[in-house]
Amino acid sequence: MADTRSLQSHIYLKIDGVESDESFQRDLLQCTVDLDMDQPAMATVVLNDSRLHWIDLPGLWPGKSFEILVDDNNRKATLFEGEVVGIEPSFAGGLQRLTVRAFDRLHRLTRGRRTNTWLNVSESDVLREIAGRYGLKLEAELPASVSDHILQHNQSDYEFLKYRATRYGLAYWVSGKTLYIRKAATPGAEIPMEWGKTLSTFAPRLSTHLQVDGVTVRGWDPKARREVIGKATTPNGTNNNSAIGNGQKIAKEAHGVEAFHYDIDRSVFSQDEAEAIAQAKLEALTRSFVTAEGSGTGNPAIKPGVIVNITAVGDRFSGKYYVTGVTHRYMADGGFTTTFRATHNPSSSLLSLVTGADANPGNHAPRVYLGIGIVTDNQDPDDLGRVKVMFPTLSDEHTSYWTRVAAPGAGAERGIQWIPEVDDEVLVGFPFGDISIGVVLGGLWNGVDKPPLSTGDAIAGGKVEKRVIKSRSGHIVTMDDNPSGGGITIEDAKGNKIFLDTQKNSLFVTVQRDIEISAQGNIKIAAQGQLEITAAGGAKVETSASLDLKGAIVNIN
């Protein structure tokens, strides 16, 4: 059997920076430390409090620093460092006990929800600001690129951190007062564990269920007006126990077909981002091929990110396993043991249930189902004004069925009929989340298809002064609210114009060729001032009936 040595005399506690005396070792009944990649570390200590010493100790109070240490090769090694979050006294059966619960400082980010926006910043800038809010320094391996806009929408800072880090395949944790964000695939130290000696239980699992030949991430770049596609087909060698073989190859040989994973449920705007997300997803799926859980001799060196080298369990499952979670446990009557987990989903601890955050946390507002589409056909055979749409984040090979178009005042042979052009970028909503019954909500401008007016032409002093309606060929209606000389202009693509001058209360009509006015009834022209008719060429007045000219004085030259 494996050694489960008792370390009762070799476990130490620092409360509010001060190491406790020997009474801690005498009263300690149980100590459990949970360490999981991408989760706040948690410690639970149960003390015999027959003297009612611990219950009133000033240092055992929420927010006070709490550190657990153990002897490791004749030196004190930190097993946990954090702060007290709860104390639970118990009086039952003539016994008095006190349970103390502590989290590392990452837990501070789980409290409350926020909505924030950042403009023209990098990922590191944003997360450094968040870390500083909780008294933490940041050491991160995040992309250096600057984002135009980053939104935190009704998320806790922890959920936001988890989303920003895991989309790039990065792990995060707090050590002391520093928040680290680094590649999860980087193995740490290697620790040998032999069955029957330092390893007492071992339960590996091999499954081809999630093994794929590649991962494709699809997004849409509105600036370039094109789809963004990131692909990953080769993992970086982070799968557990590679001696068994390549999980992708074994799954394909076993089941006879290729399998690919498509990630389309997130916003992706750049090629580098798409490729990083695809690679991160592939690494996570690859690690699911061989997973394991084991326990043995208490060893403070085993922590998330290290490699345990398992031996004496047969050739197939002996090998190296990447640790994603650890539970260190001391029992007064059972010694000190360590349980490790090597899984593809690090968040398997009890704390992951407490925080309630998943691998892709969204906001907690009501879900809105929207998508970006490109119009591929507007020749509706049923004359309903519908269009077909291709969704570039899903596929560039498939289009929707005929999709209705929302229009102002739409009804029985009425409303504004403004059917999108083929190749227009549109926003599509999906009632009840059903993609088969989409509705085009409107068109979208982008880096290629720009608005009719520049911002400088349309807006002055923060107010919109010009509003326009413009057709594909260039016919345009302009409404100008400029207080010093606005009006309404109707102009066709060749420059023929009707202008209502608001300041002068005047109407101007300018055409390149002829003006013809025809009426089935009478035509009357009345002016309170003068009436002038001028022609550079000849003038002709003709009627098949009588012609009357009347004036106070009639001058004919």
N, C-alpha and C positions, 0 to 999 in steps of 0.2 A: 504494500500500500504506500501511497505517496505520503511524504512527511507534511503534517499540518502543525508545524512547530508553534508553541505558545509564545507570543511576544507581549504578554501582559506587562512585563516590567520594561518593555522596550517601545512602548507607545507614549507619545508625549502630546501635550496640548498647550497651545499659546492662546490666551484669551486677552483681547485688546492689547496685544503686543507683549504680554507678560506670560512666561512659562509657568504652568501650574506646578504645585508641589506634589509630593508622593501620594497625597490623598486622591488625586485623580486616578492613578493606577490602581489604588485600592478599591475605589468605588465604580470603576468602569465595568459595565456589564456587556455592552455591545457597541461596536463602532462599524458603520458601513459607509463607504465612499463610492459613489457612482460617477464614472468618467465616461462621457460619450462624445465622440466627434460631433460638432455642430450643435451641442446642447450645453447649457450651463451645468457645471459640476455640482454634485449634491452630496452633503455629508449628514449622517444621522448618528448621534451619540446618545446612548442610554446610560444613565448614571444611577447608582444606588444613593438615595438621599435621605438615609435614616436620621442623619443629624440636622436635616433641613439647612445644609450649608450651601448647596448649589442653587436652590430655588431663589435665594435672595442675593446671589453674587452679582455685583454691579456690572461686571464684564459680560454676563450672559444676558444681553439685551439686544433687540433688533438694531442692526447697523454696526455693532461692535465686530472688530476683526476676529477671525476664528481660524486657527491653523492647526492641522494635525501632522505630526511627524513620526517617523519610525526609524529604528536603527537599521542601517544598510551598510554592511561591511565596516562596522565600527565608526560610522558617521551618521549624523541625523539627516534623513532625507524627507523632504516635504511631500506628504501624501495628498494634502488638500490645503488650499488657501482661499479664504473667502470671507463671508460675513454672516452673522446670525440673522435669520429671518423668522424664527419661531421657537418658542419654548412651551413645553407641554408637561406640566406636573401631573402625577397620578398618585392617588391615595386609594389603595384597595387591599383587602386581605391583610391589614396590618403592615403593609409595605409602603414606603414612599419612594417614588422614582421620578426622575426628571429626564425628559427627552428633549434634546436640542437639535434643531435643524438649521443647516447653513447651506447657502449657495455660493458659488464663486461670483465675481462681480458682473459676469455676463447676464445674470438674472435681472439686473437693473433695467436692461433694455426691454424686458417683457411687460413692464408696467404701463398700462394706458395705451392709447392709440393717437396717432397724429396724422395731420395732412400738411405736407410741406412741398414746396417746389424749389428747384435750383436751376439757374440759367448759366450756360457756358462754364460748366465745371467738370472736373474729372470725378471718377468714382472715388478715388482716394480723398479728394477734397470733401465730398459729402460725408463719407464714413468717418473721416477724422473729426469733422464737426460733431457728429453724433457721439463718437467715443469721448470727446472732450466734455460733452454735456454730463457724462457720468464719472468724470475724473479719471478717464483711461487714456493712455497713449496708444497710438496706432502704428503697427508695423504690417505693411500689406504688400502683396504682389498682384496689384490690380492693373488693368489696362491704363496706359497713360493718356489715351485719347480723351478729348474734351467733348462732352455731350451738350447739345443745344438746350436740352430740357430734361430734367429728372423729376419724377413725381412720386411722392409718398402719399398714398390715398387711403386714409383711415386705417393705417396699419400701425402696430407697435413697432418700435425701433428694432426689436429683435426680428420680427417678421420681415421688415424691410431689409435688414442686414442679411438674413438668410436668403432672400430672393436675389439680392444683388450679387452675393458671393457664389451661391450654388449654380447660377446660370453660366458661370465661367468654370465650374468644376473645382472651386476653391473651398477648402475647409477653414473653419474659424474657431478660435477658442480664446479664453482669457487666462493668462498666467500672471498672478499677482495683480498689478495695475496696468497691464499692457494687453491690448486686443490684437491678436495675430490673425491675419488672413493670408493663407498660403495654399499652394497646390496640395490637394489631398493625396495625390499619387506619390509624393516624395517619402520613401520609407525612412524610418529612423533606425535606432539601434536594433540589433538582432539578439534575441534571447532564446537559448536552448531549453526545451522542455521534453523530458523523456517519460513515456508511459511507465507507471510503476514506481517512479522515483519522484520527480518534481511535478508530474502530471497525474492527477487522480481520476479525472473524467474527461472524456473527449467525444464529441458528437459531430462529425463532419456530415455534409450533405452535398451531393452532386446532382445538378439538375440542368437540363438543356432548355428549360422552358423559356427563359428570357434571352437566350443567345441568338444574336442576329448577325447577318453578314455586313451590315453597315447601318449608320444613322444619317438621316437627311433632315436638316432644319431649313424651313422655308419662311421667308419674311418678305417685306416690301419696303423699298427705299423710295419715299415720296420725292426726294430731291432729284434723283436720277430717273424717276418714274420707271422703275424696273424691279423685277423680283430679285430677292437675295437668297442664294442657295448655298448652304454649308453642308459638306459631307465628311464623314469619318468612317473609315473601313478597317483601320489597323490600330488596336489598342497599344498603349505605351508600356505594356508588360506589367501592369499592376494587378493582374488577376491572382487569386490565391492559388497556391500549390501548382505552379506552372508545369511541374514534373508530370502531371496527369496528361497534359496536352492542351492544345488550343480549343477552347470551348466552341468557337465559331465553326471550326472545321469538324469537330466531333458531332455537333448538332446537325450540320448539313449532311454528313455521311449517314447519320442515324435516321434522319427523317426524309432525306431525298429531295428537299426543295430549299431554295434560297428564301431567306426571310430578312425583311428590312423594317426598321423603325422610323416613322415619320413624326417629327416634333413640330406641331403647327399651332400650339396653344399659347404662344407668347409673342410679344412684339420684338422683332429683330430688324435692325436698320442698316447694318454694315456687314461686309463680307467677313472681316476678321471676327466679329461677334458671332456670326452664324457658325463659322468653323469651330470656334472655341466651345460653343454650346453643344455642337454635334459631338465633338471629341469627349467632352465631359459626360454626356449621356452614354456614349459607348463605353467609357471606362466603368461607369456604374453598372451597366448591364453585364459587362465582362466579369466583374467581381462576383456576380450572382451565380456563376457557374459552379464554383466550389465555395461553400460557406462552412463555418464551424463555430462551435462553442465548447470551451473546455475550462477546467479548473484544476488548481493544484496548490503547491506551496505558496504561501504569501510572498509576493515579490513586488515591492514598490516601483521597480523599474518598468514593470509592464503597464503601459498606458496607451491611449489612442495614438496611432501613427508609428508604433514600433512593429517589428517583425518577430513572431515567435516561430522557432524552428522545431517542429514536432517530429519525434523519432519513436521507434519501437511500436508502431501501430500498423505495420504492414507496408509494403512498397507503394501501394496506390495512394494512400492518404498521408504518408509521411512527407514532410516538406515544410515550406515556409508559408505563413499566413499573415496577412496584413491586418493588424488589430484596429478595430473601429470603436470598440467599447470595452470597459473594464469595470468590475465591481470588486473592491477590496473589502473583506469582511473579517472582523475580529469578534469572537464570542468568548466570554470568560471561561466557558466550559468546553470550548471546541477549538481554540487556537486561531491562527491567522491564515486565511486562504484568499486566493485571488482567482476570479472567474473572468475570462476574456471572451470577447465576441469578435468574429471576423465575418462581417456581413456586407452586402452591397448597399444596405440602407442603414446608415449609422444611427439614425434616430429610433432606437428600439428600447430606450429606457423608460422608466415610469415618468420621468420628467417631461419626455416628449408628449405624454398625454396631458400633463399639467399645462404646458405652454400652448398646446393645441395648434402648433404651426406645422405645416406640411412642407414638402420639397419645393412647392411652387405657390407660396401663399399669395392670395389676392387680397383685395380690400373686402370689408364687411358690409359694403353698401349693396343694394339690390343688384343682381346680375343684369347686365345689358348685353345682348347678343348682337354684335355689329361686325361687319367685315368690309375689307377693301376689295372692290371688283373692277374689272375692265370690260366695257361693253364690246361684245363680239358680233351682235346682230340686232338690228332694230326693225326688220321687215316682218312685223307680227302678222301671221296669216289670218288671224281672227279680228284684225283691226281694233285691238284693245289698247294700243299704245304701249305694249310690253316690249321688253328687250331680253336678250340672253347675255349672261355675265360670266366671265372667267375670274376665278379667285386665285390670284398669284401665290398666296401663302399656302394654298392647298395643292394646286397643280396647274401647270400651264397647258395641259393636254385635255382638260375636261371643262365644260361650261355648264351653267345652270339650265334648267328648263326656263320657259318664258316667264320673266319676272315682272310683276306689275310696277308701275312708276307712280310714286306719290306726287300729286300736283295740287296747287292752290285752287280751291273752288271746284275740284273735280266732281262731276255729277252727270246727269242725263244730258248728253250733248252740250256740255258747258264746262268751264274751267280753263285754266291756262295750259294749253297743249305744248309742252316744251320737251320733246322726246330727246334723250341723250344721243349723241353721235356715236358711231362705231369708233372704238379705241378711246372713248372718254373714261377717265377714272371716276368711279362713283362710290358712294357710301351705301351699303346694303344692311338693312336690319332684318332679323330673323325672328318673327313671332314665335314665342314658346321655345326658342332655340332650335327650331326645325329648319335646317338649311334648304329644304326643298320648297319652302314657301316664303322666300325672301321678298323684300320690297325695296326698290331703289328709293332712298330718301333724298338724294341730291347729288350733284356733281362736286368734284374736288379739284382745286388747282394744285399744282405741284411745281417742281423745279424746271420742268419742260413746258407744261401747259400753264401759262401765267394769266393773271387777271387782265381785263381790258385796260385798266389804268394802273399806273404805278402808285405806290403809297403816297409819294409826294404830290401826285396830281389829284388824288382822291381826298386826302386828309390835310387839314390845316389847323394848327393849334389844338390837336387832339380831337377835332370834330370832323365828321365826314361831310364834305362839301359837295362832292359829286357822286351821284349814283347812276349807273348805266345799265342798259339792256342791249346786248350786242349779239348778232347772229353770226353764223359761221362765215358767210361771205362778206361781212363788214357793215351791214345795216345796224344803226345804233340810235338809241334813244338816251339822251343825257338829261338828267335833272340836276341843276346847279343851284345849291343853296348859299352861294357866296353873297353875303349881305350887301356888298358894294356893287354887284352887277350880275345877279343870277338869272336863271330862266330855264326854259325847257327847249331842247333842240332835238329835232327828228332829222336824221341825215342818212342818205343811202350810201352804198359803197362807192358811188361815182361822185359824191360831193353835192348832190342836190339836197337842199336844206330848207327846213321850216324852223324859224326861231322865234319863240315867245320871250321878249325881253321884259323881265319883271320890273327892273328899275325904271325903264322908260314907258312901261305899259304899252309896248308896241309889238307888232307882228311883222316879221320879215320872211319873205319867200324868195329863195334863190335857186334857179335851175340852170342846167347847162344848155338846154334847148328850149322847147315850146311849153307854154302853159295853156291848157284848154279847159274851159268851164262849160259844162252842159247841164241843162235842167229841163225836166218835162213841164215844169210850171214857170213862174216868173223868177227873175233875178233882180234884186234890188241892192243898190250900193248907196249908203247914206253916210255922210260925213258932217260932223258938227263944224269942222273947219273947211279948208280948201280941198278940192279934188283935182289932182293933176294926172294927166295921161301924156306920157312922152314916148316918142318912137324915134330911133335913129334912122329908120327907113321910112317907107310910106305908111300911111294910115288910111283905113277904110271903115266907113260906117254904112251898113246896108240893112234895109228892112223891106219885107214884101208888103208892108202896110205903110201908114203915114208916119212921118218923122217930125217930131216937135222939138224945137229948141227954144228954150224960154229963159230969160234972165233980165235983170234990171237994165243991163246994157249988154248987148251981144256984139262982140268985136270979131270980125272975120278978116284975116289978112291973107 
